Amino acid sequence: MGADLATGAQVPSPGFATVIPKPLAQAPERGAFELGAGARILVRSTTPEALRVARLLAAKLRPATGYRLPVSTVPGDARAGSVELVLDPGDRTLGTEGYRVVVAPAGVTVSARTGAGLFWGTQTLRQLLPAAIEARARRPGPWRIPLGVIHDRPRFAWRGLMLDVARHFFGVGEVKRVVDLMVLYKLNRLHLHLTDDQGWRIAIRSWPRLSSHGSRTAVGGGPGGRYTQREYAAIVSYARERFVEVVPEVDMPGHVNAALSSYGRLACDGVAPAPYTGIEVGFSSLCIRKEETYAFVDDVVRELSRLTPGAYLHVGGDEAHSTDPGDYAYFVDRVQRIARRHGKRMIAWEEASRASLHRTSIAQHWQSPELARRAVAQGARLIMSPATKAYLDMKYTRRTPIGLTWAGTTSVRDAYEWDPATQVDGVSERDVLGVEAPLWSETVETRAHLDHLVFPRLLGHAEVAWSRAEGRSWTDYRRRLAAQGERLAALDVGYHRSPEIRWR
């Protein structure tokens, strides 16, 4: 924090005043450090994670600056004008994902206990640089970073985005682009909704017709699409390198028309239905009392678990209106055991709390406070995705062109002004694992549609998930968000220029 020379008042640095999510603590000072052509990135660690963070940072800064920015682990390479990354496992004030950024006249230091914290610190460093740093071609600079200190750590461990690739398919390149945009705002979970009535998007070798037949359609009769196992593994690896865990979802026992159309024997009458391209829900179900159903589930979970090294597997469980309630509870119990046998913790939408949940299972709240409380009463933790606040497929207003309105409309302010720990009566902060913003894709056919619905509302969800509730305010946030418009434009994001914000 510097002082105004005329009045003596404390004046925050403009760069520090634009960071999203809002850091836990920051102390801006007057002046700036300028990243020059001779700068290098010095890593005070030889761990693979620290080196990976350094290389990712260098790769991000090189195109716009045109600088070489060599990465070095040699202590003697420390010199004025460089960026130093320090891995310090002993600094417990930072938690597992926290970081500290110190910008001094002679250089920048980013420190953290873990590779993830170090990576999030470099994302803050990106935001302290001019927005033109995001360009893919050389820009003139100068590349100034305001002086000061930021000390930061997240409120919640789970900070996610869900992408529905089942209603409309998005290829590997598009998903990697989503990962790149997520990490700038410190989101660390990518939930991929891989299957639904309209399409099955992941190859399962033991059941090949799921992708050869079940992937061919999409909402409105489009061409569909699928990931080979190699392509899916490439997404998982790309995300993991950037400290994002992919959480695959195979929705069942409802939302399974694409599976039944591929293998009619999974239906109780043994008849394969026609492919479905509409947007109605609740009409399809696996045959719960057939043992072949659980051989199918076991094969799918086994293959997905092998491809996905993370701890979680999402099994859907929502809107199973055509499944008998007793059969539904029986199914959830068996699927939980299958997931555990393959080393995964089950996640399901909150309807699964109608069954008996294991304490290791996680429920995702989207609509019913009663079911959310029921999950908590069974010892399950919650991912908070209330449709009226977090569903990115809801329109901003009735007049905006893309999206749905069944849960109402969600303005930029609506998406920001809520607290996961007070959203549901009877659910407290200790019950909440984190926050996730779902993008269902009934109306989302293109990158432009995705950008319009996701941005800028995702930035608000990122701050809700990362930053303490105390000190957050719409007045402060909308000012910081206005400054992010230039950065999003530099990243070629076609964000919705909401009239709620005075965009720069």
N, C-alpha and C positions, 0 to 999 in steps of 0.2 A: 504494500500500500504506500503510495507516494503522497506528497502534500502539494496542493495548489499553491504556486508561488505568490499569487496575489492575495488569497484569502487564508492560506494555511490549512484549508479543509482537505480531508483525505479523499483522494480521487482514485478509483479503481482503474486498472489498465483495461482498455477496450477489449484486448484479446482474452483476458481472463473472464471478462463479463459476458462472453458468448458461448462458453463451453456447455455442451449437453452430453450426458446428464450432468446436473449440477454437482460439483465436487463437495466432499464433506467439509473441507477447510481450505482456504486459499489466502495468500498474503501477497498481493501484487505490489510491485515497486515501479518507480519511474525509470524509464529507459528501456532499451531493448538490446538483445544479442542478435547479431547478424550472421546467419549461416553463409559461409563463403565457399569459393571454389576449392580451397585446400582442406575443407573439413573432412574428417573421417569419423567412423563409428567404432568406438572402442568398447569391447565387451570384457567386463571384469568377471568372467566366468568361462569355463570351457565346457559347460554342460550343453548338450544338443539343443535344449529348449532356448537357452539364452542366445545361442548362435543363430537359431532359426528366427527369433524375434529381430535380431540385428539385421539379418539378410532381408527379411520382409520390410523393415523400415527403409533400408537402403534402396530396395527395389521400388518402394512407393515414392521416395523423394527424387530419384534420379531423373525421371522423364521431364518434369517441369523445371527443375533447376539446371539440368545439363551437367551436373557435377559427377565426378567419379565415385565419391563417397565410399572408399574402400573400408571393409570390415576387418578389424584387427583384434587379436587377443593378446598382443604383446604389450606389457605395461609400459615399456619405453616409448611406445607410439603415442602416448598421451601428449596432447599439445593444445594450446589455446585455439578456440574456435571449433572444437569438435563436440560430438554427442557421445556421452558415456553411459553405458547400460550396466547396472550393478545388481547382481543377484545376491541378496543378503538374507539367508534363511533365518537368521537370528532376530530380525526386526519384527517382533510379534505385534507391534502396533498396527501393522498393515493388513493383518488377516491373510487369508489364503489367496485373495484376488486383489488386494489393495496395492497401491503404488505411491511413490513420491516423485514429483518433478521439481527440480531446482534449476531455474534459469538465471545464470549469473553473466556478467559482462564477458567473461572469458570462455563460457561454454555452457552446455546443458548436461545435467545428470538425471537419469531416470533410474530409480531403484525400487526393488520389490523383493518379497520373500520367494515368489514362485515365478515360473515362466509366464503363467497367465497374467499375473499382476504386472509383470514387465511389459507384456503386450498391450494391456489396457492403458498403461502409462504412455506408450508410444502413440496410441490413438488420441489421447489428450494432446500430446505434442503436435500431432497433425492439425488439430483444431486451433492451436495457438499460432500456427503459421497462416499466412494469407490464403484465402480460398483457392487462389490460382495454383497452389501446390498440388491440387487434385487433377490438374490437366495432364493429358497423355502426351503432350508435345511441349517443347521448351518454351518457357515464358521468361520475361526479362527480370523479374524480381523487383526490388530486393527482397530477401527472405529473412525478415525480422521476426523475432519472437520476444514478446514482452517479458521483462524481468519479474521474478517473484518465485513463490513456492506454492505448490499444490500438494495436499495430503489427502488421500482419497481411498475409500473402500466401499464395496456394495452393501446395500441393505439386504437383498435377497440373493440366494445362490442361483435360482432359476430365473433367467431373463430370456424369454423366448419369442419366436415368431413361428406360426404354423402356416405352411403353404400347402394348399389343396391342389395336387397335381392329378387328381382322379377325375374331377368334373371337366377341367381343361388341362391339357398336359403342357408342362414346361421342361425343356431339355436341359442337358447337363450344363451348358454354358449359361443359361438363364439362372439356374439354381446357384452356380458359383458367383454370379453377379449379386444375387440376393445375399449370399454370405459376406461378400466384400462390403456391402452397404450396412449390414447388421453390425459388423465388428466396429465400425467407426463410432457407433453409439453403445458399444459394450454389451451387446446381446450375445448370449452364449449357448442357446439351444435352438436348433432348427428342427421343428417337428414336421415331418413329411407325411401328409395324408395320402397314402399310396394306393388305396383301394376304395371303391364305392360301387354303387349300382351302375354307374356309367362307364367305369373302366378299371382294369387291374393293371398297374403300371410297373410292377417289378417281376422279373423273370424268376420263376421257381422251377428248378430243374426236375424235381420229382413230380411236378404237375405242369407240364409244358403248355397245355392249352390255356392256362390262365393268362399268359402273355401273348401267345400266338393268336388266340381268339378273343379273349376278354379285354385286350388292350385296344381293339380296333375302333372303338366308338368314344364319343364325348358328348357333352350337353349340346343339343342342337344338331347332332348328326355329323359333327366334325370328324377329322381323321384319327383322333386318339393319339396313342404313342406309348412307349414303354422304355424302361431302362434295362439293359442287359445287366447281369450281375457285375461285370467289369465296370460298366458306367456308374452303377450305383456305388460301387466301392471307390471309384474316383471322386465322387461327391463327398463321401464320408471322409476320405483321406484329405481332400482339400479343406474341408471344414475343420477337421481335427488339427491340421497344421496351424490354423488360425484360432485355436482354442474354442471352437464351436463343436458341441456334441450333436450329432444327428440322432433324432429319435424317430424311428419308423413307426407308422401306424398302419395296421391291417384291421379294418373295421369289421366287426362281427359281434353277435350272430346276425344282426340286421345289416342293411347297406351292402348286400352281397349278390345282387343280381348278376354282376359281371362274372363272379365265381360260379354261380348256378348255371348261367348260360354256357360256361365252359365245360362244366361237369354236372350234368343233370342228376347224377346219382347222389349229389350232396343235398338235393331237395327231397322232401318226404315222399312225394309222388314219383320221384325218379325221372321227371320230365324237365328238360332244359328249357327255360324261358327264352324268349327273344331278347337280343340286346336292348338296352334301355337308354334313351337319350333325353328324357325329360328331367324335371327337378323335384318331383314329388318324393316323399320319404316314407319309411315305415312299412313298406309292403313286402319286403323280402326277408327270408330267414333261412339259415342253415337248419338241417334236420337235427334237432338236439339229441334225440335218443338213438341215433345211428352211431355205432362205433366207428364207422368209416369217417364220420365228421371229425373225430378226435385224431385219427391217423392223418387226416388232411391238416388240421391245425398244428399237430406236432411237426409235420414236415415243413410247413411254412415258417413256424417259429424257429426251428432248427437252422434252416438255411439263412433266414434273416439275422439270426443271432451270430452266425459265423461271419456274416458280412459286416456286422455293426458292433464294434468293440465297446461301445458305451454300456452303461448299466441298465438302460431302460428299454422297454418295448411297450408300445401303446396298442391296445387291442380294441379300441373304439367302445362299443357297448351302448351307444346312444340310439335313441329313437327306434328301438326294437319292438315296434308296436304289434307286429304280427307274430311275435314269439310269446308263448304262454308264460306268465310270470314265474310259475314253478320251474319250467324248463329253463327260463333265463337264469335263475339263481343257480341251478345245477350247472349250466354252461360256464358261468363266471367262476365258480369254484374249480372246475376242471381246468379251465384256461390258466388260472392263477398258478396251479400246480405245474402245468406244462411250462409256463414261463420260468418258474423257479428252477425246474429241472435243467433248463438250458442257460441258467446263470443270469436271468434277467429279473428286474423288478417290474411288475405289471403296473401300467398306467391305464386308466379307463375314464371315460366321461362319467359324470357324477351319478348317472343312472345305475352304475354298478354297485352303489351303496345299498341298493335294494337286496343285494345278495350279501353273503358273509365275506367281508374283506379281510385279507391278511394284514397284519400291521405293517408289513413291508410294502404294501400296495399304495398307489397314489391315485387320488380322484381329481378330475379336472372339472371345476365349477364353471358352468356356462349359463344356467337359467334358474335352477331351483334352490333357494336358500334351505329348504327343508332337506333336500338330498345332500347338500353340502354339509349341513350339521350332522346328518346321519353318518356320513363318511368319517367326520372328525370323531364322533362318538365311538366309532370302531377302531380308533387309533391311527387312521390314515391321515396323511397330510394332503394339502390342497394346492393345486396350481390354479390361480385365479384368472379366469377368462370371461368375466361377465359380458353377455352379449350386448347389453346396452351401453357398455363402455369400451370393450376391447375388440369387438368383432369388426375387422377392417373391411368386410364386405358390405357393411351398412353404409348407405349414402350419407354424405355430409349434410345435405338438405334435400327436401323433396325435389328440388330442381336440378341437382347435379346429375350427370348423365349415366354413370355406371354404378351398379350396386343394387342392393335390396333394402327393404324397409320393414321387414316383418318384426324386427326388434326396435323399430323406431329409426330415427336419424341420429348420427353421432358427429357433432362438430369437432373441430380441433380442441376447443375448450372442454367439451364433454370427455374427450379421450384423455385429457390431462387431469381434470379435477375429480379424482377419486383416490381412495386409499385401500389397498388390498386387505389391510388389517381391520378395517371397519366396514367393509362392503356388505358383509353378511352378519347379522346379529347372531351372537353365539360363537363366532369364529374370530380368534385372536391372532396376533402376529406369530405366536409359536406354532400355530396350526398351518401356517402358510409357507409352502416351499418357495413360491415365487409367482411370477406373472408371465402370461403368454398372450400374444395378440394373434388370433387366427384370421387368415384370409381364405375364406371359402370362395370357390372360383366358378360358381354358376354363371356369373356375368363377366368373368375375367378371361378374355381370350388372348390378349396381347400384352407385351411389355408396357405399352402406354396405359392400358387399363390397370395393370398392377401398380405402376408408379403413382397413378392418380389416387388410388384407394389407400395405398400404404403410406405414402409421404404427403404431408408431414406428420400424420398422426402417430406413426411408429416412434418418432422421437419422443413424443409425450409418454408413450408406454415404456420406453427405455428409461426415462427419468423416474417414472413411478416405481419401476423395478429396482433401480440402482440407488437413488438418492433418498435421504431421510425425509420423512413427511414434514418434520419441523423445518421451517425455513423455505419450503416450497410455496410459491404463489403464482397465480396466473399472470399478474402484472409483470413480474420479473421474467417468467418463462416466455411470454409472448415477445418480449424485447430480445431475449437470446435467440428465440426461434427465427425472428426476422433476419438476424445476421446469418443464419444457416442457409437461407435461400440461395445466396451466392455460391456457397459450397456445393449444395445439391445441384445447382445449374452446372458448375464446373465438372461434376461427376456425371453429367448428362442424365439426370433424373428428372422426369417430367412430372414434378410434384404439383399438387393442387394449390393454387395461389389463393388460399382462403382469404376472404375480405376481413376476417377477424384479426389478421396480422398486417402490420405496416411493413411489407417486405422491402428490403433494401435493393 
